[in-house]
């Protein structure tokens, strides 16, 4: 998902609301609870679609490995001067 004109706090808030809504879903015939792990990355100068998606993907896998049903923020990349 792309959330334009959002700061990091708004993006994390959106991700948390989505995570909570998915966890509340009840699917007929499925006894298990469905959850999501979400990675949030903030665009930085010099980012390409590939780099920002890669950082969000890495954060998502940290959420999965950290216990699932979580939101993780991607670290800010180092700025080279």
PyMOL Python script that loads the backbone (N, CA, C, O; Angstrom):
from pymol import cmd

cmd.read_pdbstr("""\
ATOM      1  N   UNK A   1       0.841  -1.152   0.000  1.00  0.00           N
ATOM      2  CA  UNK A   1       0.000   0.000   0.000  1.00  0.00           C
ATOM      3  C   UNK A   1       0.894   1.224   0.000  1.00  0.00           C
ATOM      4  O   UNK A   1       1.928   1.242   0.667  1.00  0.00           O
ATOM      5  N   UNK A   2       0.509   2.225  -0.728  1.00  0.00           N
ATOM      6  CA  UNK A   2       1.241   3.480  -0.779  1.00  0.00           C
ATOM      7  C   UNK A   2       0.381   4.547  -0.128  1.00  0.00           C
ATOM      8  O   UNK A   2      -0.740   4.795  -0.573  1.00  0.00           O
ATOM      9  N   UNK A   3       0.890   5.183   0.921  1.00  0.00           N
ATOM     10  CA  UNK A   3       0.158   6.238   1.624  1.00  0.00           C
ATOM     11  C   UNK A   3       0.898   7.546   1.392  1.00  0.00           C
ATOM     12  O   UNK A   3       1.845   7.874   2.107  1.00  0.00           O
ATOM     13  N   UNK A   4       0.458   8.286   0.388  1.00  0.00           N
ATOM     14  CA  UNK A   4       1.127   9.544   0.060  1.00  0.00           C
ATOM     15  C   UNK A   4       0.739  10.622   1.060  1.00  0.00           C
ATOM     16  O   UNK A   4      -0.311  10.551   1.700  1.00  0.00           O
ATOM     17  N   UNK A   5       1.595  11.606   1.181  1.00  0.00           N
ATOM     18  CA  UNK A   5       1.363  12.757   2.063  1.00  0.00           C
ATOM     19  C   UNK A   5       1.149  12.332   3.512  1.00  0.00           C
ATOM     20  O   UNK A   5       0.364  12.948   4.232  1.00  0.00           O
ATOM     21  N   UNK A   6       1.838  11.291   3.935  1.00  0.00           N
ATOM     22  CA  UNK A   6       1.731  10.798   5.306  1.00  0.00           C
ATOM     23  C   UNK A   6       3.111  10.817   5.940  1.00  0.00           C
ATOM     24  O   UNK A   6       4.105  10.466   5.305  1.00  0.00           O
ATOM     25  N   UNK A   7       3.160  11.229   7.197  1.00  0.00           N
ATOM     26  CA  UNK A   7       4.430  11.103   7.907  1.00  0.00           C
ATOM     27  C   UNK A   7       4.512   9.691   8.486  1.00  0.00           C
ATOM     28  O   UNK A   7       3.570   8.908   8.362  1.00  0.00           O
ATOM     29  N   UNK A   8       5.624   9.378   9.108  1.00  0.00           N
ATOM     30  CA  UNK A   8       5.837   8.010   9.587  1.00  0.00           C
ATOM     31  C   UNK A   8       4.805   7.622  10.641  1.00  0.00           C
ATOM     32  O   UNK A   8       4.354   6.477  10.668  1.00  0.00           O
ATOM     33  N   UNK A   9       4.429   8.555  11.505  1.00  0.00           N
ATOM     34  CA  UNK A   9       3.437   8.227  12.537  1.00  0.00           C
ATOM     35  C   UNK A   9       2.085   7.893  11.920  1.00  0.00           C
ATOM     36  O   UNK A   9       1.409   6.968  12.371  1.00  0.00           O
ATOM     37  N   UNK A  10       1.689   8.635  10.896  1.00  0.00           N
ATOM     38  CA  UNK A  10       0.420   8.343  10.217  1.00  0.00           C
ATOM     39  C   UNK A  10       0.486   7.000   9.500  1.00  0.00           C
ATOM     40  O   UNK A  10      -0.484   6.242   9.509  1.00  0.00           O
ATOM     41  N   UNK A  11       1.623   6.702   8.881  1.00  0.00           N
ATOM     42  CA  UNK A  11       1.772   5.429   8.164  1.00  0.00           C
ATOM     43  C   UNK A  11       1.724   4.247   9.135  1.00  0.00           C
ATOM     44  O   UNK A  11       1.093   3.230   8.849  1.00  0.00           O
ATOM     45  N   UNK A  12       2.387   4.386  10.271  1.00  0.00           N
ATOM     46  CA  UNK A  12       2.363   3.309  11.266  1.00  0.00           C
ATOM     47  C   UNK A  12       0.957   3.171  11.844  1.00  0.00           C
ATOM     48  O   UNK A  12       0.490   2.054  12.071  1.00  0.00           O
ATOM     49  N   UNK A  13       0.279   4.290  12.085  1.00  0.00           N
ATOM     50  CA  UNK A  13      -1.099   4.241  12.576  1.00  0.00           C
ATOM     51  C   UNK A  13      -2.021   3.533  11.602  1.00  0.00           C
ATOM     52  O   UNK A  13      -2.860   2.731  12.012  1.00  0.00           O
ATOM     53  N   UNK A  14      -1.874   3.822  10.310  1.00  0.00           N
ATOM     54  CA  UNK A  14      -2.672   3.153   9.284  1.00  0.00           C
ATOM     55  C   UNK A  14      -2.383   1.654   9.278  1.00  0.00           C
ATOM     56  O   UNK A  14      -3.305   0.840   9.220  1.00  0.00           O
ATOM     57  N   UNK A  15      -1.117   1.298   9.338  1.00  0.00           N
ATOM     58  CA  UNK A  15      -0.740  -0.118   9.340  1.00  0.00           C
ATOM     59  C   UNK A  15      -1.312  -0.832  10.569  1.00  0.00           C
ATOM     60  O   UNK A  15      -1.788  -1.962  10.465  1.00  0.00           O
ATOM     61  N   UNK A  16      -1.267  -0.178  11.719  1.00  0.00           N
ATOM     62  CA  UNK A  16      -1.819  -0.784  12.941  1.00  0.00           C
ATOM     63  C   UNK A  16      -3.333  -0.975  12.836  1.00  0.00           C
ATOM     64  O   UNK A  16      -3.865  -1.990  13.283  1.00  0.00           O
ATOM     65  N   UNK A  17      -4.025   0.005  12.243  1.00  0.00           N
ATOM     66  CA  UNK A  17      -5.480  -0.140  12.069  1.00  0.00           C
ATOM     67  C   UNK A  17      -5.795  -1.289  11.120  1.00  0.00           C
ATOM     68  O   UNK A  17      -6.716  -2.064  11.378  1.00  0.00           O
ATOM     69  N   UNK A  18      -5.050  -1.411  10.035  1.00  0.00           N
ATOM     70  CA  UNK A  18      -5.252  -2.522   9.095  1.00  0.00           C
ATOM     71  C   UNK A  18      -4.986  -3.863   9.775  1.00  0.00           C
ATOM     72  O   UNK A  18      -5.744  -4.817   9.598  1.00  0.00           O
ATOM     73  N   UNK A  19      -3.904  -3.930  10.555  1.00  0.00           N
ATOM     74  CA  UNK A  19      -3.562  -5.158  11.262  1.00  0.00           C
ATOM     75  C   UNK A  19      -4.678  -5.564  12.218  1.00  0.00           C
ATOM     76  O   UNK A  19      -5.053  -6.735  12.277  1.00  0.00           O
ATOM     77  N   UNK A  20      -5.206  -4.604  12.961  1.00  0.00           N
ATOM     78  CA  UNK A  20      -6.281  -4.889  13.914  1.00  0.00           C
ATOM     79  C   UNK A  20      -7.561  -5.323  13.200  1.00  0.00           C
ATOM     80  O   UNK A  20      -8.241  -6.240  13.658  1.00  0.00           O
ATOM     81  N   UNK A  21      -7.893  -4.674  12.087  1.00  0.00           N
ATOM     82  CA  UNK A  21      -9.102  -5.046  11.344  1.00  0.00           C
ATOM     83  C   UNK A  21      -8.998  -6.462  10.795  1.00  0.00           C
ATOM     84  O   UNK A  21      -9.967  -7.220  10.847  1.00  0.00           O
ATOM     85  N   UNK A  22      -7.837  -6.822  10.273  1.00  0.00           N
ATOM     86  CA  UNK A  22      -7.663  -8.182   9.747  1.00  0.00           C
ATOM     87  C   UNK A  22      -7.797  -9.193  10.881  1.00  0.00           C
ATOM     88  O   UNK A  22      -8.416 -10.242  10.699  1.00  0.00           O
ATOM     89  N   UNK A  23      -7.227  -8.894  12.047  1.00  0.00           N
ATOM     90  CA  UNK A  23      -7.286  -9.824  13.180  1.00  0.00           C
ATOM     91  C   UNK A  23      -8.721 -10.041  13.666  1.00  0.00           C
ATOM     92  O   UNK A  23      -9.023 -11.073  14.265  1.00  0.00           O
ATOM     93  N   UNK A  24      -9.610  -9.066  13.411  1.00  0.00           N
ATOM     94  CA  UNK A  24     -11.008  -9.196  13.815  1.00  0.00           C
ATOM     95  C   UNK A  24     -11.845 -10.011  12.831  1.00  0.00           C
ATOM     96  O   UNK A  24     -12.961 -10.413  13.157  1.00  0.00           O
ATOM     97  N   UNK A  25     -11.322 -10.256  11.636  1.00  0.00           N
ATOM     98  CA  UNK A  25     -12.074 -10.996  10.621  1.00  0.00           C
ATOM     99  C   UNK A  25     -12.380 -12.414  11.083  1.00  0.00           C
ATOM    100  O   UNK A  25     -11.534 -13.082  11.678  1.00  0.00           O
ATOM    101  N   UNK A  26     -13.569 -12.851  10.809  1.00  0.00           N
ATOM    102  CA  UNK A  26     -13.954 -14.236  11.046  1.00  0.00           C
ATOM    103  C   UNK A  26     -14.409 -14.793   9.708  1.00  0.00           C
ATOM    104  O   UNK A  26     -15.341 -14.279   9.089  1.00  0.00           O
ATOM    105  N   UNK A  27     -13.744 -15.842   9.275  1.00  0.00           N
ATOM    106  CA  UNK A  27     -14.022 -16.427   7.967  1.00  0.00           C
ATOM    107  C   UNK A  27     -14.743 -17.748   8.171  1.00  0.00           C
ATOM    108  O   UNK A  27     -14.258 -18.644   8.862  1.00  0.00           O
ATOM    109  N   UNK A  28     -15.907 -17.846   7.559  1.00  0.00           N
ATOM    110  CA  UNK A  28     -16.721 -19.053   7.703  1.00  0.00           C
ATOM    111  C   UNK A  28     -15.936 -20.271   7.247  1.00  0.00           C
ATOM    112  O   UNK A  28     -15.349 -20.273   6.165  1.00  0.00           O
ATOM    113  N   UNK A  29     -15.927 -21.300   8.073  1.00  0.00           N
ATOM    114  CA  UNK A  29     -15.234 -22.539   7.751  1.00  0.00           C
ATOM    115  C   UNK A  29     -13.769 -22.545   8.154  1.00  0.00           C
ATOM    116  O   UNK A  29     -13.097 -23.569   8.029  1.00  0.00           O
ATOM    117  N   UNK A  30     -13.273 -21.427   8.630  1.00  0.00           N
ATOM    118  CA  UNK A  30     -11.870 -21.346   9.054  1.00  0.00           C
ATOM    119  C   UNK A  30     -11.846 -21.066  10.550  1.00  0.00           C
ATOM    120  O   UNK A  30     -12.282 -20.008  11.003  1.00  0.00           O
ATOM    121  N   UNK A  31     -11.336 -22.018  11.302  1.00  0.00           N
ATOM    122  CA  UNK A  31     -11.304 -21.864  12.754  1.00  0.00           C
ATOM    123  C   UNK A  31     -10.156 -20.982  13.222  1.00  0.00           C
ATOM    124  O   UNK A  31     -10.233 -20.374  14.289  1.00  0.00           O
ATOM    125  N   UNK A  32      -9.098 -20.910  12.434  1.00  0.00           N
ATOM    126  CA  UNK A  32      -7.933 -20.132  12.820  1.00  0.00           C
ATOM    127  C   UNK A  32      -8.178 -18.636  12.626  1.00  0.00           C
ATOM    128  O   UNK A  32      -8.944 -18.223  11.755  1.00  0.00           O
ATOM    129  N   UNK A  33      -7.518 -17.847  13.448  1.00  0.00           N
ATOM    130  CA  UNK A  33      -7.544 -16.394  13.280  1.00  0.00           C
ATOM    131  C   UNK A  33      -6.565 -16.015  12.178  1.00  0.00           C
ATOM    132  O   UNK A  33      -5.464 -16.562  12.102  1.00  0.00           O
ATOM    133  N   UNK A  34      -6.960 -15.090  11.336  1.00  0.00           N
ATOM    134  CA  UNK A  34      -6.092 -14.588  10.274  1.00  0.00           C
ATOM    135  C   UNK A  34      -5.416 -13.324  10.791  1.00  0.00           C
ATOM    136  O   UNK A  34      -6.075 -12.433  11.328  1.00  0.00           O
ATOM    137  N   UNK A  35      -4.096 -13.251  10.625  1.00  0.00           N
ATOM    138  CA  UNK A  35      -3.352 -12.063  11.034  1.00  0.00           C
ATOM    139  C   UNK A  35      -2.423 -11.639   9.909  1.00  0.00           C
ATOM    140  O   UNK A  35      -2.210 -12.377   8.946  1.00  0.00           O
ATOM    141  N   UNK A  36      -1.873 -10.435  10.046  1.00  0.00           N
ATOM    142  CA  UNK A  36      -0.918  -9.935   9.054  1.00  0.00           C
ATOM    143  C   UNK A  36       0.300  -9.362   9.766  1.00  0.00           C
ATOM    144  O   UNK A  36       0.219  -8.883  10.897  1.00  0.00           O
ATOM    145  N   UNK A  37       1.405  -9.424   9.085  1.00  0.00           N
ATOM    146  CA  UNK A  37       2.629  -8.752   9.506  1.00  0.00           C
ATOM    147  C   UNK A  37       2.893  -7.678   8.463  1.00  0.00           C
ATOM    148  O   UNK A  37       2.866  -7.949   7.263  1.00  0.00           O
ATOM    149  N   UNK A  38       3.148  -6.459   8.924  1.00  0.00           N
ATOM    150  CA  UNK A  38       3.269  -5.326   8.007  1.00  0.00           C
ATOM    151  C   UNK A  38       4.601  -4.618   8.239  1.00  0.00           C
ATOM    152  O   UNK A  38       5.000  -4.373   9.378  1.00  0.00           O
ATOM    153  N   UNK A  39       5.274  -4.298   7.149  1.00  0.00           N
ATOM    154  CA  UNK A  39       6.496  -3.498   7.202  1.00  0.00           C
ATOM    155  C   UNK A  39       6.218  -2.117   6.651  1.00  0.00           C
ATOM    156  O   UNK A  39       5.608  -1.981   5.591  1.00  0.00           O
ATOM    157  N   UNK A  40       6.658  -1.091   7.357  1.00  0.00           N
ATOM    158  CA  UNK A  40       6.461   0.302   6.953  1.00  0.00           C
ATOM    159  C   UNK A  40       7.808   0.913   6.622  1.00  0.00           C
ATOM    160  O   UNK A  40       8.735   0.852   7.429  1.00  0.00           O
ATOM    161  N   UNK A  41       7.923   1.496   5.451  1.00  0.00           N
ATOM    162  CA  UNK A  41       9.144   2.202   5.047  1.00  0.00           C
ATOM    163  C   UNK A  41       8.751   3.599   4.586  1.00  0.00           C
ATOM    164  O   UNK A  41       7.730   3.785   3.925  1.00  0.00           O
ATOM    165  N   UNK A  42       9.569   4.569   4.942  1.00  0.00           N
ATOM    166  CA  UNK A  42       9.330   5.958   4.573  1.00  0.00           C
ATOM    167  C   UNK A  42      10.262   6.324   3.432  1.00  0.00           C
ATOM    168  O   UNK A  42      11.457   6.031   3.469  1.00  0.00           O
ATOM    169  N   UNK A  43       9.697   6.971   2.415  1.00  0.00           N
ATOM    170  CA  UNK A  43      10.500   7.379   1.263  1.00  0.00           C
ATOM    171  C   UNK A  43      11.597   8.330   1.702  1.00  0.00           C
ATOM    172  O   UNK A  43      11.374   9.232   2.509  1.00  0.00           O
ATOM    173  N   UNK A  44      12.786   8.113   1.158  1.00  0.00           N
ATOM    174  CA  UNK A  44      13.939   8.972   1.404  1.00  0.00           C
ATOM    175  C   UNK A  44      14.472   9.473   0.075  1.00  0.00           C
ATOM    176  O   UNK A  44      14.338   8.782  -0.936  1.00  0.00           O
ATOM    177  N   UNK A  45      15.078  10.662   0.047  1.00  0.00           N
ATOM    178  CA  UNK A  45      15.677  11.142  -1.202  1.00  0.00           C
ATOM    179  C   UNK A  45      16.625  10.083  -1.769  1.00  0.00           C
ATOM    180  O   UNK A  45      17.430   9.500  -1.043  1.00  0.00           O
ATOM    181  N   UNK A  46      16.517   9.853  -3.041  1.00  0.00           N
ATOM    182  CA  UNK A  46      17.348   8.851  -3.712  1.00  0.00           C
ATOM    183  C   UNK A  46      16.709   7.480  -3.786  1.00  0.00           C
ATOM    184  O   UNK A  46      17.232   6.588  -4.453  1.00  0.00           O
ATOM    185  N   UNK A  47      15.571   7.296  -3.103  1.00  0.00           N
ATOM    186  CA  UNK A  47      14.885   6.007  -3.171  1.00  0.00           C
ATOM    187  C   UNK A  47      14.332   5.750  -4.567  1.00  0.00           C
ATOM    188  O   UNK A  47      13.925   6.671  -5.275  1.00  0.00           O
ATOM    189  N   UNK A  48      14.328   4.498  -4.935  1.00  0.00           N
ATOM    190  CA  UNK A  48      13.612   4.037  -6.122  1.00  0.00           C
ATOM    191  C   UNK A  48      12.466   3.170  -5.622  1.00  0.00           C
ATOM    192  O   UNK A  48      12.403   2.857  -4.433  1.00  0.00           O
ATOM    193  N   UNK A  49      11.577   2.786  -6.494  1.00  0.00           N
ATOM    194  CA  UNK A  49      10.515   1.862  -6.093  1.00  0.00           C
ATOM    195  C   UNK A  49      11.127   0.598  -5.504  1.00  0.00           C
ATOM    196  O   UNK A  49      10.637   0.063  -4.510  1.00  0.00           O
ATOM    197  N   UNK A  50      12.188   0.132  -6.119  1.00  0.00           N
ATOM    198  CA  UNK A  50      12.827  -1.109  -5.675  1.00  0.00           C
ATOM    199  C   UNK A  50      13.402  -0.964  -4.269  1.00  0.00           C
ATOM    200  O   UNK A  50      13.232  -1.872  -3.455  1.00  0.00           O
ATOM    201  N   UNK A  51      14.071   0.136  -3.954  1.00  0.00           N
ATOM    202  CA  UNK A  51      14.713   0.269  -2.647  1.00  0.00           C
ATOM    203  C   UNK A  51      13.691   0.443  -1.529  1.00  0.00           C
ATOM    204  O   UNK A  51      13.857  -0.135  -0.455  1.00  0.00           O
ATOM    205  N   UNK A  52      12.647   1.220  -1.755  1.00  0.00           N
ATOM    206  CA  UNK A  52      11.668   1.418  -0.687  1.00  0.00           C
ATOM    207  C   UNK A  52      10.859   0.146  -0.445  1.00  0.00           C
ATOM    208  O   UNK A  52      10.537  -0.176   0.699  1.00  0.00           O
ATOM    209  N   UNK A  53      10.530  -0.574  -1.511  1.00  0.00           N
ATOM    210  CA  UNK A  53       9.807  -1.839  -1.349  1.00  0.00           C
ATOM    211  C   UNK A  53      10.703  -2.862  -0.651  1.00  0.00           C
ATOM    212  O   UNK A  53      10.225  -3.640   0.175  1.00  0.00           O
ATOM    213  N   UNK A  54      11.966  -2.867  -0.968  1.00  0.00           N
ATOM    214  CA  UNK A  54      12.896  -3.784  -0.323  1.00  0.00           C
ATOM    215  C   UNK A  54      12.985  -3.506   1.178  1.00  0.00           C
ATOM    216  O   UNK A  54      12.991  -4.441   1.979  1.00  0.00           O
ATOM    217  N   UNK A  55      13.054  -2.221   1.567  1.00  0.00           N
ATOM    218  CA  UNK A  55      13.111  -1.890   2.998  1.00  0.00           C
ATOM    219  C   UNK A  55      11.817  -2.276   3.701  1.00  0.00           C
ATOM    220  O   UNK A  55      11.856  -2.784   4.822  1.00  0.00           O
ATOM    221  N   UNK A  56      10.660  -2.043   3.057  1.00  0.00           N
ATOM    222  CA  UNK A  56       9.371  -2.430   3.655  1.00  0.00           C
ATOM    223  C   UNK A  56       9.291  -3.952   3.773  1.00  0.00           C
ATOM    224  O   UNK A  56       8.793  -4.471   4.772  1.00  0.00           O
ATOM    225  N   UNK A  57       9.771  -4.656   2.777  1.00  0.00           N
ATOM    226  CA  UNK A  57       9.769  -6.121   2.791  1.00  0.00           C
ATOM    227  C   UNK A  57      10.647  -6.653   3.929  1.00  0.00           C
ATOM    228  O   UNK A  57      10.258  -7.580   4.640  1.00  0.00           O
ATOM    229  N   UNK A  58      11.818  -6.066   4.094  1.00  0.00           N
ATOM    230  CA  UNK A  58      12.701  -6.478   5.192  1.00  0.00           C
ATOM    231  C   UNK A  58      12.015  -6.246   6.546  1.00  0.00           C
ATOM    232  O   UNK A  58      12.098  -7.091   7.437  1.00  0.00           O
ATOM    233  N   UNK A  59      11.344  -5.110   6.695  1.00  0.00           N
ATOM    234  CA  UNK A  59      10.632  -4.810   7.945  1.00  0.00           C
ATOM    235  C   UNK A  59       9.493  -5.804   8.170  1.00  0.00           C
ATOM    236  O   UNK A  59       9.245  -6.221   9.301  1.00  0.00           O
ATOM    237  N   UNK A  60       8.800  -6.183   7.092  1.00  0.00           N
ATOM    238  CA  UNK A  60       7.716  -7.162   7.215  1.00  0.00           C
ATOM    239  C   UNK A  60       8.265  -8.507   7.722  1.00  0.00           C
ATOM    240  O   UNK A  60       7.657  -9.140   8.585  1.00  0.00           O
ATOM    241  N   UNK A  61       9.398  -8.930   7.191  1.00  0.00           N
ATOM    242  CA  UNK A  61       9.976 -10.195   7.641  1.00  0.00           C
ATOM    243  C   UNK A  61      10.459 -10.106   9.081  1.00  0.00           C
ATOM    244  O   UNK A  61      10.407 -11.100   9.806  1.00  0.00           O
ATOM    245  N   UNK A  62      10.932  -8.930   9.516  1.00  0.00           N
ATOM    246  CA  UNK A  62      11.269  -8.754  10.932  1.00  0.00           C
ATOM    247  C   UNK A  62      10.015  -8.897  11.788  1.00  0.00           C
ATOM    248  O   UNK A  62      10.068  -9.469  12.877  1.00  0.00           O
ATOM    249  N   UNK A  63       8.885  -8.379  11.300  1.00  0.00           N
ATOM    250  CA  UNK A  63       7.618  -8.522  12.037  1.00  0.00           C
ATOM    251  C   UNK A  63       7.225  -9.997  12.126  1.00  0.00           C
ATOM    252  O   UNK A  63       6.792 -10.462  13.180  1.00  0.00           O
ATOM    253  N   UNK A  64       7.374 -10.724  11.033  1.00  0.00           N
ATOM    254  CA  UNK A  64       7.044 -12.160  11.046  1.00  0.00           C
ATOM    255  C   UNK A  64       7.931 -12.915  12.024  1.00  0.00           C
ATOM    256  O   UNK A  64       7.447 -13.731  12.807  1.00  0.00           O
ATOM    257  N   UNK A  65       9.220 -12.642  11.977  1.00  0.00           N
ATOM    258  CA  UNK A  65      10.169 -13.351  12.846  1.00  0.00           C
ATOM    259  C   UNK A  65      10.062 -12.879  14.293  1.00  0.00           C
ATOM    260  O   UNK A  65      10.495 -13.584  15.204  1.00  0.00           O
ATOM    261  N   UNK A  66       9.495 -11.702  14.512  1.00  0.00           N
ATOM    262  CA  UNK A  66       9.357 -11.161  15.862  1.00  0.00           C
ATOM    263  C   UNK A  66       8.091 -11.599  16.570  1.00  0.00           C
ATOM    264  O   UNK A  66       7.830 -11.160  17.690  1.00  0.00           O
ATOM    265  N   UNK A  67       7.306 -12.448  15.948  1.00  0.00           N
ATOM    266  CA  UNK A  67       6.110 -12.953  16.608  1.00  0.00           C
ATOM    267  C   UNK A  67       4.844 -12.851  15.785  1.00  0.00           C
ATOM    268  O   UNK A  67       3.783 -13.277  16.242  1.00  0.00           O
ATOM    269  N   UNK A  68       4.920 -12.307  14.602  1.00  0.00           N
ATOM    270  CA  UNK A  68       3.764 -12.168  13.702  1.00  0.00           C
ATOM    271  C   UNK A  68       2.708 -11.229  14.275  1.00  0.00           C
ATOM    272  O   UNK A  68       2.768 -10.831  15.438  1.00  0.00           O
ATOM    273  N   UNK A  69       1.738 -10.886  13.426  1.00  0.00           N
ATOM    274  CA  UNK A  69       0.649  -9.987  13.810  1.00  0.00           C
ATOM    275  C   UNK A  69       1.207  -8.699  14.419  1.00  0.00           C
ATOM    276  O   UNK A  69       0.777  -8.245  15.479  1.00  0.00           O
ATOM    277  N   UNK A  70       2.178  -8.132  13.707  1.00  0.00           N
ATOM    278  CA  UNK A  70       2.865  -6.928  14.177  1.00  0.00           C
ATOM    279  C   UNK A  70       3.135  -5.977  13.028  1.00  0.00           C
ATOM    280  O   UNK A  70       3.048  -6.341  11.855  1.00  0.00           O
ATOM    281  N   UNK A  71       3.464  -4.751  13.397  1.00  0.00           N
ATOM    282  CA  UNK A  71       3.929  -3.739  12.447  1.00  0.00           C
ATOM    283  C   UNK A  71       5.357  -3.402  12.829  1.00  0.00           C
ATOM    284  O   UNK A  71       5.652  -3.147  13.997  1.00  0.00           O
ATOM    285  N   UNK A  72       6.244  -3.400  11.843  1.00  0.00           N
ATOM    286  CA  UNK A  72       7.640  -3.018  12.061  1.00  0.00           C
ATOM    287  C   UNK A  72       7.995  -1.889  11.110  1.00  0.00           C
ATOM    288  O   UNK A  72       7.589  -1.885   9.948  1.00  0.00           O
ATOM    289  N   UNK A  73       8.749  -0.942  11.615  1.00  0.00           N
ATOM    290  CA  UNK A  73       9.215   0.177  10.800  1.00  0.00           C
ATOM    291  C   UNK A  73      10.611  -0.133  10.263  1.00  0.00           C
ATOM    292  O   UNK A  73      11.479  -0.610  10.993  1.00  0.00           O
ATOM    293  N   UNK A  74      10.809   0.141   8.998  1.00  0.00           N
ATOM    294  CA  UNK A  74      12.139  -0.038   8.408  1.00  0.00           C
ATOM    295  C   UNK A  74      13.065   1.049   8.921  1.00  0.00           C
ATOM    296  O   UNK A  74      12.652   2.202   9.039  1.00  0.00           O
ATOM    297  N   UNK A  75      14.308   0.708   9.228  1.00  0.00           N
ATOM    298  CA  UNK A  75      15.252   1.749   9.656  1.00  0.00           C
ATOM    299  C   UNK A  75      15.501   2.734   8.517  1.00  0.00           C
ATOM    300  O   UNK A  75      15.418   2.395   7.337  1.00  0.00           O
ATOM    301  N   UNK A  76      15.804   3.942   8.910  1.00  0.00           N
ATOM    302  CA  UNK A  76      16.152   4.956   7.903  1.00  0.00           C
ATOM    303  C   UNK A  76      17.518   4.612   7.324  1.00  0.00           C
ATOM    304  O   UNK A  76      18.435   4.277   8.075  1.00  0.00           O
ATOM    305  N   UNK A  77      17.671   4.687   6.012  1.00  0.00           N
ATOM    306  CA  UNK A  77      18.981   4.401   5.427  1.00  0.00           C
ATOM    307  C   UNK A  77      19.983   5.497   5.806  1.00  0.00           C
ATOM    308  O   UNK A  77      19.604   6.645   6.038  1.00  0.00           O
ATOM    309  N   UNK A  78      21.240   5.133   5.862  1.00  0.00           N
ATOM    310  CA  UNK A  78      22.291   6.114   6.159  1.00  0.00           C
ATOM    311  C   UNK A  78      22.377   7.117   5.032  1.00  0.00           C
ATOM    312  O   UNK A  78      22.241   6.758   3.863  1.00  0.00           O
ATOM    313  N   UNK A  79      22.600   8.354   5.371  1.00  0.00           N
ATOM    314  CA  UNK A  79      22.754   9.419   4.377  1.00  0.00           C
ATOM    315  C   UNK A  79      24.242   9.635   4.161  1.00  0.00           C
ATOM    316  O   UNK A  79      24.987   9.913   5.101  1.00  0.00           O
ATOM    317  N   UNK A  80      24.655   9.504   2.927  1.00  0.00           N
ATOM    318  CA  UNK A  80      26.068   9.718   2.593  1.00  0.00           C
ATOM    319  C   UNK A  80      26.260  11.173   2.195  1.00  0.00           C
ATOM    320  O   UNK A  80      25.537  11.711   1.356  1.00  0.00           O
ATOM    321  N   UNK A  81      27.244  11.788   2.812  1.00  0.00           N
ATOM    322  CA  UNK A  81      27.546  13.204   2.499  1.00  0.00           C
ATOM    323  C   UNK A  81      28.782  13.313   1.661  1.00  0.00           C
ATOM    324  O   UNK A  81      29.189  14.418   1.302  1.00  0.00           O
TER     325      UNK A  81
END
""", "prot")
cmd.dss("prot")
cmd.show_as("cartoon", "prot")
cmd.util.cbc("prot")
cmd.orient("prot")
